């Protein structure tokens, strides 16, 4: 082995070790929250203030820019979930408009994503929602995040990571 290839191997080993440390640190900074009625767990960033009850989850980000709500619903039907969500948001958000839903699989669970926008007392607001399930309980979890439109881009990665963390509870 030449000195150059030995140096390259050591450098690559250091990079790999640093990536492992960074990955574990990122994972360690999340708190797993479980909504028992739906049997779904999500990773909430450390420092967020979150209250969990049997069938609901409610909280906010550390900087209070993001509001988080999640509750158990009986169906994964998008139209029914949107209607329920509109009912919950009716007094706080006016002129709600929704994008076309998209679907995916996350940790073996079906997920439907719906984005919306509207107007609240403080200004325009973006709504991000995910219908996770149905799970083994035959229920789904409706996870909703609201953020001021002006701050949405700054939190895009955080919102996606939270939605992508949804998994069956153990």
For each residue, the residues with C-beta under 8 A, 3 or more apart:
1: 5 6 9
2: 5 6
3: 6 7
4: 7 8
5: 1 2 8 9
6: 1 2 3 9 10
7: 3 4 10 11
8: 4 5 11 12
9: 1 5 6 12 13
10: 6 7 13 14
11: 7 8 14 15
12: 8 9 15 16
13: 9 10 16 17
14: 10 11 17 18
15: 11 12 18 19
16: 12 13 19 20
17: 13 14 20 21
18: 14 15 21 22
19: 15 16 22 23
20: 16 17 23 24
21: 17 18 24 25
22: 18 19 25 26
23: 19 20 26 27
24: 20 21 27 28
25: 21 22 28 29
26: 22 23 29 30
27: 23 24 30
28: 24 25
29: 25 26 45 46
30: 26 27 43 44 45 46 165
31: 43 44 45 46 48 50
32: 41 42 43 44
33: 41 42 43 44 50 52 57
34: 39 40 41 52 169
35: 38 39 40 41 42 52 54 55 56 57 70 71 72 141 169
36: 39 54 55 169
37: 54 55 72 137 139
38: 35 55 72 132 133 135 137 139 140 141
39: 34 35 36 135 136 137 139 168 169
40: 34 35 109 132 133 135 141 166 167 168 169
41: 32 33 34 35 165 166 167 168 169 170
42: 32 33 35 57 70 143 162 165 166 167
43: 30 31 32 33 161 162 165
44: 30 31 32 33 48 50 59 68 162
45: 29 30 31 48 61 62 158 161 162
46: 29 30 31
47: 62
48: 31 44 45 59 60 61 62 68
49: 59 60 62
50: 31 33 44 57 58 59 60 68
51: 57 58 59
52: 33 34 35 56 57
53: 56 57
54: 35 36 37
55: 35 36 37 38 71 72
56: 35 52 53 69 70 71 72
57: 33 35 42 50 51 52 53 68 69 70 71 143
58: 50 51 68 69 70
59: 44 48 49 50 51 67 68
60: 48 49 50 64 66 67 68
61: 45 48 64 65 66 68 155 158
62: 45 47 48 49
63: 66
64: 60 61
65: 61 147 148 151 154 155
66: 60 61 63 145 146 147 155 158 159
67: 59 60 145 146 147
68: 44 48 50 57 58 59 60 61 143 144 145 162
69: 56 57 58 88 143 144 145 146
70: 35 42 56 57 58 141 142 143 144
71: 35 55 56 57 141 142
72: 35 37 38 55 56 139 140 141 142
73: 76 80 81 84 131 139 140 141 142
74: 139 140
75: 80 81 134 140
76: 73 81 110 112 131 133 134 140
77: 80 81
78: 81 82 101 112 114 131
79: 82 83
80: 73 75 77 83 84
81: 73 75 76 77 78 84 85 112 114 129 131 140 142
82: 78 79 85 86 98 114
83: 79 80 86 87
84: 73 80 81 87 88 142
85: 81 82 88 89 127 129 142 144
86: 82 83 89 90 96
87: 83 84 90
88: 69 84 85 144
89: 85 86 92 93 96 118 127 146
90: 86 87 93
91:
92: 89 120 121
93: 89 90 96 118 119 120 125 127 146
94: 118 119 120
95: 118 119
96: 86 89 93 116 117 118 127
97: 116 117 118
98: 82 101 114 115 116
99: 114 115 116
100:
101: 78 98 112 113 114
102: 112 113
103: 110 111 112 113
104: 110 111 113
105: 108 109 110 111
106: 109 111 132 163 164 165 166 167
107: 166 167 168
108: 105 167 168
109: 40 105 106 132 133 135 166 167 168
110: 76 103 104 105 132 133 134
111: 103 104 105 106 130 131 132 163 166
112: 76 78 81 101 102 103 130 131
113: 101 102 103 104 128 129 130 163
114: 78 81 82 98 99 101 129 130 131
115: 98 99 126 127 128 129
116: 96 97 98 99 126 127 129
117: 96 97 124 125 126 127 149
118: 89 93 94 95 96 97 124 125 127
119: 93 94 95 123 124 125
120: 92 93 94 123 124 125
121: 92
122: 125 148
123: 119 120 148 149 150
124: 117 118 119 120 148 149 150
125: 93 117 118 119 120 122 146 147 148 149
126: 115 116 117 146 147 148 149 152
127: 85 89 93 96 115 116 117 118 144 145 146
128: 113 115 144 145 146 147 159 163
129: 81 85 113 114 115 116 142 143 144 145
130: 111 112 113 114 142 143 163 166
131: 73 76 78 81 111 112 114 140 141 142 143
132: 38 40 106 109 110 111 135 140 141 142 143 166
133: 38 40 76 109 110 139 140 141
134: 75 76 110 137 138 139 140
135: 38 39 40 109 132 138 139 140 141 168
136: 39 168
137: 37 38 39 134
138: 134 135
139: 37 38 39 72 73 74 133 134 135
140: 38 72 73 74 75 76 81 131 132 133 134 135
141: 35 38 40 70 71 72 73 131 132 133 135 166
142: 70 71 72 73 81 84 85 129 130 131 132
143: 42 57 68 69 70 129 130 131 132 162 163 166
144: 68 69 70 85 88 127 128 129
145: 66 67 68 69 127 128 129 159 162
146: 66 67 69 89 93 125 126 127 128
147: 65 66 67 125 126 128 151 152 155 159
148: 65 122 123 124 125 126 151 152
149: 117 123 124 125 126 152
150: 123 124
151: 65 147 148 154 155
152: 126 147 148 149 155 156
153: 156
154: 65 151
155: 61 65 66 147 151 152 158 159
156: 152 153 159 160
157: 160 161
158: 45 61 66 155 161 162
159: 66 128 145 147 155 156 162 163
160: 156 157 163 164
161: 43 45 157 158 164 165
162: 42 43 44 45 68 143 145 158 159 165
163: 106 111 113 128 130 143 159 160 166
164: 106 160 161
165: 30 41 42 43 106 161 162
166: 40 41 42 106 107 109 111 130 132 141 143 163
167: 40 41 42 106 107 108 109
168: 39 40 41 107 108 109 135 136
169: 34 35 36 39 40 41
170: 41
